[in-house]
Amino acid sequence: MSASKSVATAGPAPSNAGANGQTATPVAGAVIPAPETSGRWADAELLPCQLSAEVKVERFTVRDLFCLEVNSVLDAGWSQSTDVPLNANSQVIAWAEFEVIGERLAVRLTELY
């Protein structure tokens, strides 16, 4: 049995301009580049989408679950720079790594499908 921790968007990046000069639009705490949208996708681009980054905790048992308390810390066995799957509506769309920006947890995309 494994447990997973889901993290949604964690806050805006320090700048809202990308390396390619495109402006970025903050959406639910994330900075997302504003792409050129063709007319046929204009109605769909504002549909809600659930985004999650998961870290699976291997060798986690029901006994471990019963022993959890407030302030428990789980060692997931992942290194800080290990890529984690980024899911949109339960489908892997990218790989990302966690990053701390000030007091906020964020994900940086490392590979996009």
Helices and strands as residue ranges (DSSP letters): E 3-7, E 24-27, E 30-33, G 39-41, E 51-57, H 62-66, E 84-88, E 91-101, E 104-112
